Amino acid sequence: MSEEPKAPKKDKVKGAGGLFIPAGLFIGMGIGWALDYLVQGMFIGLGAGFLLFGIVMLTVRD
């Protein structure tokens, strides 16, 4: 019987890289709420999440 190939570690890292976007959004929302700049904190957190996502994608590319 043929076994299905296991997903390489890179695929798992790429999938986990997408979690940086909502994580950055929530962290920015929390910091913005604490400093009374909710919307600005959310935008900064979203930008930081996209930046980290891009860095992860560049480091694990084929």
N, CA, C and O atoms as a Tripos MOL2 file, in Angstrom:
@<TRIPOS>MOLECULE
protein
  248   247    62     0     0
PROTEIN
NO_CHARGES

@<TRIPOS>ATOM
      1 N           0.8300   -1.1750    0.0000 N.3       1 MET1
      2 CA          0.0000    0.0000    0.0000 C.3       1 MET1
      3 C           0.8760    1.2410    0.0000 C.2       1 MET1
      4 O           1.9480    1.2830    0.6030 O.2       1 MET1
      5 N           0.3850    2.2260   -0.6870 N.am      2 SER2
      6 CA          1.1550    3.4650   -0.7490 C.3       2 SER2
      7 C           0.7420    4.3930    0.3900 C.2       2 SER2
      8 O          -0.4390    4.5550    0.6950 O.2       2 SER2
      9 N           1.7320    4.9800    0.9900 N.am      3 GLU3
     10 CA          1.4780    5.9230    2.0680 C.3       3 GLU3
     11 C           1.4850    7.3350    1.5030 C.2       3 GLU3
     12 O           2.2350    7.6470    0.5770 O.2       3 GLU3
     13 N           0.6460    8.1730    2.0700 N.am      4 GLU4
     14 CA          0.6200    9.5600    1.6340 C.3       4 GLU4
     15 C           1.8520   10.2750    2.1840 C.2       4 GLU4
     16 O           2.2250   10.0790    3.3400 O.2       4 GLU4
     17 N           2.4780   11.0960    1.3570 N.am      5 PRO5
     18 CA          3.6550   11.8140    1.8640 C.3       5 PRO5
     19 C           3.2550   12.8140    2.9390 C.2       5 PRO5
     20 O           2.2170   13.4700    2.8590 O.2       5 PRO5
     21 N           4.1030   12.9040    3.9320 N.am      6 LYS6
     22 CA          3.8390   13.8420    5.0240 C.3       6 LYS6
     23 C           4.1490   15.2640    4.5660 C.2       6 LYS6
     24 O           5.0300   15.4890    3.7360 O.2       6 LYS6
     25 N           3.4160   16.2040    5.1180 N.am      7 ALA7
     26 CA          3.6300   17.6100    4.7680 C.3       7 ALA7
     27 C           4.9840   18.0580    5.3090 C.2       7 ALA7
     28 O           5.2950   17.8210    6.4760 O.2       7 ALA7
     29 N           5.7800   18.6970    4.4760 N.am      8 PRO8
     30 CA          7.0740   19.1790    4.9650 C.3       8 PRO8
     31 C           6.9040   20.2650    6.0230 C.2       8 PRO8
     32 O           5.8410   20.8690    6.1690 O.2       8 PRO8
     33 N           7.9760   20.4850    6.7400 N.am      9 LYS9
     34 CA          7.9420   21.4700    7.8190 C.3       9 LYS9
     35 C           7.6610   22.8740    7.2860 C.2       9 LYS9
     36 O           7.0550   23.6910    7.9800 O.2       9 LYS9
     37 N           8.1000   23.1610    6.0510 N.am     10 LYS10
     38 CA          7.8810   24.4880    5.4770 C.3      10 LYS10
     39 C           6.4000   24.7970    5.3410 C.2      10 LYS10
     40 O           5.9860   25.9330    5.5720 O.2      10 LYS10
     41 N           5.5940   23.8090    4.9710 N.am     11 ASP11
     42 CA          4.1560   24.0380    4.8300 C.3      11 ASP11
     43 C           3.5240   24.3960    6.1690 C.2      11 ASP11
     44 O           2.6330   25.2420    6.2350 O.2      11 ASP11
     45 N           3.9870   23.7510    7.2310 N.am     12 LYS12
     46 CA          3.4560   24.0680    8.5580 C.3      12 LYS12
     47 C           3.8430   25.4770    8.9720 C.2      12 LYS12
     48 O           3.0430   26.1880    9.5800 O.2      12 LYS12
     49 N           5.0610   25.8840    8.6480 N.am     13 VAL13
     50 CA          5.5180   27.2250    9.0020 C.3      13 VAL13
     51 C           4.7490   28.2620    8.2040 C.2      13 VAL13
     52 O           4.3840   29.3080    8.7420 O.2      13 VAL13
     53 N           4.4940   27.9880    6.9190 N.am     14 LYS14
     54 CA          3.7260   28.9220    6.0950 C.3      14 LYS14
     55 C           2.3110   29.0710    6.6350 C.2      14 LYS14
     56 O           1.7680   30.1750    6.6530 O.2      14 LYS14
     57 N           1.7140   27.9790    7.0730 N.am     15 GLY15
     58 CA          0.3710   28.0500    7.6400 C.3      15 GLY15
     59 C           0.3500   28.8210    8.9410 C.2      15 GLY15
     60 O          -0.5890   29.5690    9.2130 O.2      15 GLY15
     61 N           1.3760   28.6420    9.7400 N.am     16 ALA16
     62 CA          1.4470   29.3560   11.0140 C.3      16 ALA16
     63 C           1.7980   30.8210   10.8070 C.2      16 ALA16
     64 O           1.4810   31.6560   11.6540 O.2      16 ALA16
     65 N           2.4480   31.1460    9.6930 N.am     17 GLY17
     66 CA          2.8010   32.5390    9.4200 C.3      17 GLY17
     67 C           1.5850   33.4250    9.2690 C.2      17 GLY17
     68 O           1.6400   34.6150    9.5760 O.2      17 GLY17
     69 N           0.4860   32.8570    8.7980 N.am     18 GLY18
     70 CA         -0.7430   33.6230    8.6470 C.3      18 GLY18
     71 C          -1.3490   34.0510    9.9690 C.2      18 GLY18
     72 O          -2.2040   34.9360    9.9960 O.2      18 GLY18
     73 N          -0.9310   33.4510   11.0470 N.am     19 LEU19
     74 CA         -1.4540   33.8300   12.3650 C.3      19 LEU19
     75 C          -0.8760   35.1480   12.8710 C.2      19 LEU19
     76 O          -1.3990   35.7330   13.8190 O.2      19 LEU19
     77 N           0.2050   35.6180   12.2370 N.am     20 PHE20
     78 CA          0.7920   36.8840   12.6760 C.3      20 PHE20
     79 C          -0.1370   38.0600   12.4080 C.2      20 PHE20
     80 O          -0.1160   39.0400   13.1520 O.2      20 PHE20
     81 N          -0.9530   37.9790   11.3560 N.am     21 ILE21
     82 CA         -1.8240   39.1030   11.0050 C.3      21 ILE21
     83 C          -2.8940   39.3250   12.0760 C.2      21 ILE21
     84 O          -2.9780   40.4310   12.6110 O.2      21 ILE21
     85 N          -3.7210   38.3180   12.4160 N.am     22 PRO22
     86 CA         -4.7080   38.5820   13.4720 C.3      22 PRO22
     87 C          -4.0730   38.7770   14.8490 C.2      22 PRO22
     88 O          -4.6100   39.5080   15.6810 O.2      22 PRO22
     89 N          -2.9240   38.1220   15.0940 N.am     23 ALA23
     90 CA         -2.2590   38.3150   16.3850 C.3      23 ALA23
     91 C          -1.7890   39.7560   16.5300 C.2      23 ALA23
     92 O          -1.9580   40.3660   17.5860 O.2      23 ALA23
     93 N          -1.2000   40.2990   15.4700 N.am     24 GLY24
     94 CA         -0.7760   41.6970   15.5110 C.3      24 GLY24
     95 C          -1.9470   42.6370   15.6830 C.2      24 GLY24
     96 O          -1.8480   43.6470   16.3790 O.2      24 GLY24
     97 N          -3.0620   42.3020   15.0460 N.am     25 LEU25
     98 CA         -4.2620   43.1290   15.1660 C.3      25 LEU25
     99 C          -4.7650   43.1500   16.6040 C.2      25 LEU25
    100 O          -5.0930   44.2120   17.1330 O.2      25 LEU25
    101 N          -4.8260   41.9820   17.2360 N.am     26 PHE26
    102 CA         -5.3130   41.9230   18.6140 C.3      26 PHE26
    103 C          -4.3420   42.5610   19.5990 C.2      26 PHE26
    104 O          -4.7670   43.2240   20.5440 O.2      26 PHE26
    105 N          -3.0540   42.3710   19.3890 N.am     27 ILE27
    106 CA         -2.0710   43.0070   20.2720 C.3      27 ILE27
    107 C          -2.1440   44.5230   20.1250 C.2      27 ILE27
    108 O          -2.1160   45.2520   21.1170 O.2      27 ILE27
    109 N          -2.2380   44.9930   18.8760 N.am     28 GLY28
    110 CA         -2.3750   46.4300   18.6470 C.3      28 GLY28
    111 C          -3.6570   46.9830   19.2360 C.2      28 GLY28
    112 O          -3.6760   48.1010   19.7510 O.2      28 GLY28
    113 N          -4.7380   46.1990   19.1620 N.am     29 MET29
    114 CA         -6.0040   46.6430   19.7330 C.3      29 MET29
    115 C          -5.8820   46.7670   21.2530 C.2      29 MET29
    116 O          -6.3820   47.7270   21.8400 O.2      29 MET29
    117 N          -5.2270   45.8100   21.8830 N.am     30 GLY30
    118 CA         -5.0540   45.8600   23.3360 C.3      30 GLY30
    119 C          -4.2000   47.0270   23.7790 C.2      30 GLY30
    120 O          -4.5370   47.7270   24.7340 O.2      30 GLY30
    121 N          -3.0880   47.2370   23.0810 N.am     31 ILE31
    122 CA         -2.2140   48.3610   23.4340 C.3      31 ILE31
    123 C          -2.9120   49.6840   23.1440 C.2      31 ILE31
    124 O          -2.8280   50.6250   23.9340 O.2      31 ILE31
    125 N          -3.6070   49.7500   21.9990 N.am     32 GLY32
    126 CA         -4.3380   50.9680   21.6670 C.3      32 GLY32
    127 C          -5.4410   51.2690   22.6590 C.2      32 GLY32
    128 O          -5.6710   52.4310   22.9950 O.2      32 GLY32
    129 N          -6.1230   50.2500   23.1300 N.am     33 TRP33
    130 CA         -7.1780   50.4420   24.1290 C.3      33 TRP33
    131 C          -6.5840   50.9410   25.4450 C.2      33 TRP33
    132 O          -7.1500   51.8140   26.1030 O.2      33 TRP33
    133 N          -5.4390   50.3760   25.8170 N.am     34 ALA34
    134 CA         -4.8040   50.7800   27.0760 C.3      34 ALA34
    135 C          -4.3150   52.2250   27.0170 C.2      34 ALA34
    136 O          -4.3300   52.9310   28.0250 O.2      34 ALA34
    137 N          -3.8810   52.6630   25.8350 N.am     35 LEU35
    138 CA         -3.3680   54.0260   25.6880 C.3      35 LEU35
    139 C          -4.4210   54.9950   25.1710 C.2      35 LEU35
    140 O          -4.1240   56.1640   24.9270 O.2      35 LEU35
    141 N          -5.6470   54.5180   25.0030 N.am     36 ASP36
    142 CA         -6.7790   55.3120   24.5140 C.3      36 ASP36
    143 C          -6.6020   55.7610   23.0650 C.2      36 ASP36
    144 O          -7.0630   56.8340   22.6770 O.2      36 ASP36
    145 N          -5.9280   54.9270   22.2680 N.am     37 TYR37
    146 CA         -5.7830   55.1370   20.8250 C.3      37 TYR37
    147 C          -6.1350   53.8280   20.1230 C.2      37 TYR37
    148 O          -5.2760   53.2010   19.5020 O.2      37 TYR37
    149 N          -7.3950   53.4190   20.2240 N.am     38 LEU38
    150 CA         -7.8010   52.0940   19.7600 C.3      38 LEU38
    151 C          -7.5880   51.9120   18.2590 C.2      38 LEU38
    152 O          -6.9570   50.9420   17.8410 O.2      38 LEU38
    153 N          -8.1000   52.8210   17.4510 N.am     39 VAL39
    154 CA         -8.0160   52.6560   15.9940 C.3      39 VAL39
    155 C          -6.5690   52.7180   15.5190 C.2      39 VAL39
    156 O          -6.1520   51.9130   14.6850 O.2      39 VAL39
    157 N          -5.8120   53.6570   16.0390 N.am     40 GLN40
    158 CA         -4.4130   53.7730   15.6430 C.3      40 GLN40
    159 C          -3.6220   52.5310   16.0470 C.2      40 GLN40
    160 O          -2.7730   52.0610   15.2900 O.2      40 GLN40
    161 N          -3.8940   52.0080   17.2210 N.am     41 GLY41
    162 CA         -3.2260   50.7880   17.6680 C.3      41 GLY41
    163 C          -3.5600   49.5990   16.7920 C.2      41 GLY41
    164 O          -2.6990   48.7620   16.5190 O.2      41 GLY41
    165 N          -4.8180   49.5180   16.3450 N.am     42 MET42
    166 CA         -5.2100   48.4160   15.4640 C.3      42 MET42
    167 C          -4.4910   48.5040   14.1240 C.2      42 MET42
    168 O          -4.0500   47.4860   13.5920 O.2      42 MET42
    169 N          -4.3680   49.7130   13.5730 N.am     43 PHE43
    170 CA         -3.6620   49.8670   12.3000 C.3      43 PHE43
    171 C          -2.1780   49.5440   12.4400 C.2      43 PHE43
    172 O          -1.5970   48.9070   11.5620 O.2      43 PHE43
    173 N          -1.5730   49.9720   13.5180 N.am     44 ILE44
    174 CA         -0.1590   49.6650   13.7440 C.3      44 ILE44
    175 C           0.0310   48.1620   13.9370 C.2      44 ILE44
    176 O           0.9740   47.5850   13.3950 O.2      44 ILE44
    177 N          -0.8510   47.5240   14.7000 N.am     45 GLY45
    178 CA         -0.7690   46.0820   14.8970 C.3      45 GLY45
    179 C          -0.9840   45.3110   13.6090 C.2      45 GLY45
    180 O          -0.3150   44.3050   13.3720 O.2      45 GLY45
    181 N          -1.9120   45.7690   12.7690 N.am     46 LEU46
    182 CA         -2.1540   45.1140   11.4860 C.3      46 LEU46
    183 C          -0.9360   45.2330   10.5830 C.2      46 LEU46
    184 O          -0.5480   44.2690    9.9230 O.2      46 LEU46
    185 N          -0.3360   46.4160   10.5540 N.am     47 GLY47
    186 CA          0.8760   46.6050    9.7560 C.3      47 GLY47
    187 C           2.0250   45.7470   10.2500 C.2      47 GLY47
    188 O           2.7610   45.1700    9.4490 O.2      47 GLY47
    189 N           2.1820   45.6580   11.5540 N.am     48 ALA48
    190 CA          3.2460   44.8170   12.1140 C.3      48 ALA48
    191 C           2.9920   43.3480   11.8070 C.2      48 ALA48
    192 O           3.9300   42.5970   11.5410 O.2      48 ALA48
    193 N           1.7300   42.9340   11.8410 N.am     49 GLY49
    194 CA          1.3950   41.5510   11.5060 C.3      49 GLY49
    195 C           1.7170   41.2180   10.0620 C.2      49 GLY49
    196 O           2.2580   40.1490    9.7780 O.2      49 GLY49
    197 N           1.3890   42.1300    9.1360 N.am     50 PHE50
    198 CA          1.7250   41.9170    7.7270 C.3      50 PHE50
    199 C           3.2330   41.8870    7.5270 C.2      50 PHE50
    200 O           3.7380   41.1000    6.7270 O.2      50 PHE50
    201 N           3.9500   42.7340    8.2440 N.am     51 LEU51
    202 CA          5.4040   42.7570    8.1380 C.3      51 LEU51
    203 C           6.0070   41.4340    8.6070 C.2      51 LEU51
    204 O           6.8740   40.8760    7.9340 O.2      51 LEU51
    205 N           5.5580   40.9310    9.7460 N.am     52 LEU52
    206 CA          6.0600   39.6450   10.2450 C.3      52 LEU52
    207 C           5.6740   38.5000    9.3150 C.2      52 LEU52
    208 O           6.4610   37.5770    9.1060 O.2      52 LEU52
    209 N           4.4570   38.5550    8.7540 N.am     53 PHE53
    210 CA          4.0250   37.5350    7.8030 C.3      53 PHE53
    211 C           4.9370   37.5350    6.5790 C.2      53 PHE53
    212 O           5.3320   36.4710    6.1020 O.2      53 PHE53
    213 N           5.2700   38.7090    6.0720 N.am     54 GLY54
    214 CA          6.1690   38.7990    4.9250 C.3      54 GLY54
    215 C           7.5590   38.2750    5.2330 C.2      54 GLY54
    216 O           8.1710   37.6100    4.3980 O.2      54 GLY54
    217 N           8.0610   38.5670    6.4180 N.am     55 ILE55
    218 CA          9.3870   38.0770    6.8090 C.3      55 ILE55
    219 C           9.3920   36.5580    6.8860 C.2      55 ILE55
    220 O          10.3400   35.9170    6.4310 O.2      55 ILE55
    221 N           8.3390   35.9750    7.4580 N.am     56 VAL56
    222 CA          8.2530   34.5130    7.5500 C.3      56 VAL56
    223 C           8.1850   33.8980    6.1580 C.2      56 VAL56
    224 O           8.8350   32.8850    5.9010 O.2      56 VAL56
    225 N           7.4140   34.4900    5.2620 N.am     57 MET57
    226 CA          7.2940   33.9500    3.9090 C.3      57 MET57
    227 C           8.6240   34.0320    3.1620 C.2      57 MET57
    228 O           8.9460   33.1340    2.3840 O.2      57 MET57
    229 N           9.3930   35.0850    3.3850 N.am     58 LEU58
    230 CA         10.6910   35.2030    2.7270 C.3      58 LEU58
    231 C          11.7040   34.2050    3.2730 C.2      58 LEU58
    232 O          12.5490   33.7090    2.5280 O.2      58 LEU58
    233 N          11.6270   33.9090    4.5550 N.am     59 THR59
    234 CA         12.6180   33.0110    5.1470 C.3      59 THR59
    235 C          12.3560   31.5480    4.8260 C.2      59 THR59
    236 O          13.2920   30.7480    4.8400 O.2      59 THR59
    237 N          11.1170   31.1720    4.5380 N.am     60 VAL60
    238 CA         10.8200   29.7630    4.2720 C.3      60 VAL60
    239 C          10.4780   29.5020    2.8100 C.2      60 VAL60
    240 O           9.9420   28.4430    2.4830 O.2      60 VAL60
    241 N          10.7780   30.4430    1.9320 N.am     61 ARG61
    242 CA         10.4410   30.2370    0.5210 C.3      61 ARG61
    243 C          11.2720   29.0980   -0.0570 C.2      61 ARG61
    244 O          12.3120   28.7190    0.4800 O.2      61 ARG61
    245 N          10.7830   28.5780   -1.1510 N.am     62 ASP62
    246 CA         11.4350   27.4060   -1.7690 C.3      62 ASP62
    247 C          12.7530   27.7310   -2.3830 C.2      62 ASP62
    248 O          13.4110   26.8490   -2.9350 O.2      62 ASP62
@<TRIPOS>BOND
     1     1     2 1
     2     2     3 1
     3     3     4 2
     4     3     5 am
     5     5     6 1
     6     6     7 1
     7     7     8 2
     8     7     9 am
     9     9    10 1
    10    10    11 1
    11    11    12 2
    12    11    13 am
    13    13    14 1
    14    14    15 1
    15    15    16 2
    16    15    17 am
    17    17    18 1
    18    18    19 1
    19    19    20 2
    20    19    21 am
    21    21    22 1
    22    22    23 1
    23    23    24 2
    24    23    25 am
    25    25    26 1
    26    26    27 1
    27    27    28 2
    28    27    29 am
    29    29    30 1
    30    30    31 1
    31    31    32 2
    32    31    33 am
    33    33    34 1
    34    34    35 1
    35    35    36 2
    36    35    37 am
    37    37    38 1
    38    38    39 1
    39    39    40 2
    40    39    41 am
    41    41    42 1
    42    42    43 1
    43    43    44 2
    44    43    45 am
    45    45    46 1
    46    46    47 1
    47    47    48 2
    48    47    49 am
    49    49    50 1
    50    50    51 1
    51    51    52 2
    52    51    53 am
    53    53    54 1
    54    54    55 1
    55    55    56 2
    56    55    57 am
    57    57    58 1
    58    58    59 1
    59    59    60 2
    60    59    61 am
    61    61    62 1
    62    62    63 1
    63    63    64 2
    64    63    65 am
    65    65    66 1
    66    66    67 1
    67    67    68 2
    68    67    69 am
    69    69    70 1
    70    70    71 1
    71    71    72 2
    72    71    73 am
    73    73    74 1
    74    74    75 1
    75    75    76 2
    76    75    77 am
    77    77    78 1
    78    78    79 1
    79    79    80 2
    80    79    81 am
    81    81    82 1
    82    82    83 1
    83    83    84 2
    84    83    85 am
    85    85    86 1
    86    86    87 1
    87    87    88 2
    88    87    89 am
    89    89    90 1
    90    90    91 1
    91    91    92 2
    92    91    93 am
    93    93    94 1
    94    94    95 1
    95    95    96 2
    96    95    97 am
    97    97    98 1
    98    98    99 1
    99    99   100 2
   100    99   101 am
   101   101   102 1
   102   102   103 1
   103   103   104 2
   104   103   105 am
   105   105   106 1
   106   106   107 1
   107   107   108 2
   108   107   109 am
   109   109   110 1
   110   110   111 1
   111   111   112 2
   112   111   113 am
   113   113   114 1
   114   114   115 1
   115   115   116 2
   116   115   117 am
   117   117   118 1
   118   118   119 1
   119   119   120 2
   120   119   121 am
   121   121   122 1
   122   122   123 1
   123   123   124 2
   124   123   125 am
   125   125   126 1
   126   126   127 1
   127   127   128 2
   128   127   129 am
   129   129   130 1
   130   130   131 1
   131   131   132 2
   132   131   133 am
   133   133   134 1
   134   134   135 1
   135   135   136 2
   136   135   137 am
   137   137   138 1
   138   138   139 1
   139   139   140 2
   140   139   141 am
   141   141   142 1
   142   142   143 1
   143   143   144 2
   144   143   145 am
   145   145   146 1
   146   146   147 1
   147   147   148 2
   148   147   149 am
   149   149   150 1
   150   150   151 1
   151   151   152 2
   152   151   153 am
   153   153   154 1
   154   154   155 1
   155   155   156 2
   156   155   157 am
   157   157   158 1
   158   158   159 1
   159   159   160 2
   160   159   161 am
   161   161   162 1
   162   162   163 1
   163   163   164 2
   164   163   165 am
   165   165   166 1
   166   166   167 1
   167   167   168 2
   168   167   169 am
   169   169   170 1
   170   170   171 1
   171   171   172 2
   172   171   173 am
   173   173   174 1
   174   174   175 1
   175   175   176 2
   176   175   177 am
   177   177   178 1
   178   178   179 1
   179   179   180 2
   180   179   181 am
   181   181   182 1
   182   182   183 1
   183   183   184 2
   184   183   185 am
   185   185   186 1
   186   186   187 1
   187   187   188 2
   188   187   189 am
   189   189   190 1
   190   190   191 1
   191   191   192 2
   192   191   193 am
   193   193   194 1
   194   194   195 1
   195   195   196 2
   196   195   197 am
   197   197   198 1
   198   198   199 1
   199   199   200 2
   200   199   201 am
   201   201   202 1
   202   202   203 1
   203   203   204 2
   204   203   205 am
   205   205   206 1
   206   206   207 1
   207   207   208 2
   208   207   209 am
   209   209   210 1
   210   210   211 1
   211   211   212 2
   212   211   213 am
   213   213   214 1
   214   214   215 1
   215   215   216 2
   216   215   217 am
   217   217   218 1
   218   218   219 1
   219   219   220 2
   220   219   221 am
   221   221   222 1
   222   222   223 1
   223   223   224 2
   224   223   225 am
   225   225   226 1
   226   226   227 1
   227   227   228 2
   228   227   229 am
   229   229   230 1
   230   230   231 1
   231   231   232 2
   232   231   233 am
   233   233   234 1
   234   234   235 1
   235   235   236 2
   236   235   237 am
   237   237   238 1
   238   238   239 1
   239   239   240 2
   240   239   241 am
   241   241   242 1
   242   242   243 1
   243   243   244 2
   244   243   245 am
   245   245   246 1
   246   246   247 1
   247   247   248 2
@<TRIPOS>SUBSTRUCTURE
     1 MET1         2 RESIDUE 1 A MET
     2 SER2         6 RESIDUE 1 A SER
     3 GLU3        10 RESIDUE 1 A GLU
     4 GLU4        14 RESIDUE 1 A GLU
     5 PRO5        18 RESIDUE 1 A PRO
     6 LYS6        22 RESIDUE 1 A LYS
     7 ALA7        26 RESIDUE 1 A ALA
     8 PRO8        30 RESIDUE 1 A PRO
     9 LYS9        34 RESIDUE 1 A LYS
    10 LYS10       38 RESIDUE 1 A LYS
    11 ASP11       42 RESIDUE 1 A ASP
    12 LYS12       46 RESIDUE 1 A LYS
    13 VAL13       50 RESIDUE 1 A VAL
    14 LYS14       54 RESIDUE 1 A LYS
    15 GLY15       58 RESIDUE 1 A GLY
    16 ALA16       62 RESIDUE 1 A ALA
    17 GLY17       66 RESIDUE 1 A GLY
    18 GLY18       70 RESIDUE 1 A GLY
    19 LEU19       74 RESIDUE 1 A LEU
    20 PHE20       78 RESIDUE 1 A PHE
    21 ILE21       82 RESIDUE 1 A ILE
    22 PRO22       86 RESIDUE 1 A PRO
    23 ALA23       90 RESIDUE 1 A ALA
    24 GLY24       94 RESIDUE 1 A GLY
    25 LEU25       98 RESIDUE 1 A LEU
    26 PHE26      102 RESIDUE 1 A PHE
    27 ILE27      106 RESIDUE 1 A ILE
    28 GLY28      110 RESIDUE 1 A GLY
    29 MET29      114 RESIDUE 1 A MET
    30 GLY30      118 RESIDUE 1 A GLY
    31 ILE31      122 RESIDUE 1 A ILE
    32 GLY32      126 RESIDUE 1 A GLY
    33 TRP33      130 RESIDUE 1 A TRP
    34 ALA34      134 RESIDUE 1 A ALA
    35 LEU35      138 RESIDUE 1 A LEU
    36 ASP36      142 RESIDUE 1 A ASP
    37 TYR37      146 RESIDUE 1 A TYR
    38 LEU38      150 RESIDUE 1 A LEU
    39 VAL39      154 RESIDUE 1 A VAL
    40 GLN40      158 RESIDUE 1 A GLN
    41 GLY41      162 RESIDUE 1 A GLY
    42 MET42      166 RESIDUE 1 A MET
    43 PHE43      170 RESIDUE 1 A PHE
    44 ILE44      174 RESIDUE 1 A ILE
    45 GLY45      178 RESIDUE 1 A GLY
    46 LEU46      182 RESIDUE 1 A LEU
    47 GLY47      186 RESIDUE 1 A GLY
    48 ALA48      190 RESIDUE 1 A ALA
    49 GLY49      194 RESIDUE 1 A GLY
    50 PHE50      198 RESIDUE 1 A PHE
    51 LEU51      202 RESIDUE 1 A LEU
    52 LEU52      206 RESIDUE 1 A LEU
    53 PHE53      210 RESIDUE 1 A PHE
    54 GLY54      214 RESIDUE 1 A GLY
    55 ILE55      218 RESIDUE 1 A ILE
    56 VAL56      222 RESIDUE 1 A VAL
    57 MET57      226 RESIDUE 1 A MET
    58 LEU58      230 RESIDUE 1 A LEU
    59 THR59      234 RESIDUE 1 A THR
    60 VAL60      238 RESIDUE 1 A VAL
    61 ARG61      242 RESIDUE 1 A ARG
    62 ASP62      246 RESIDUE 1 A ASP
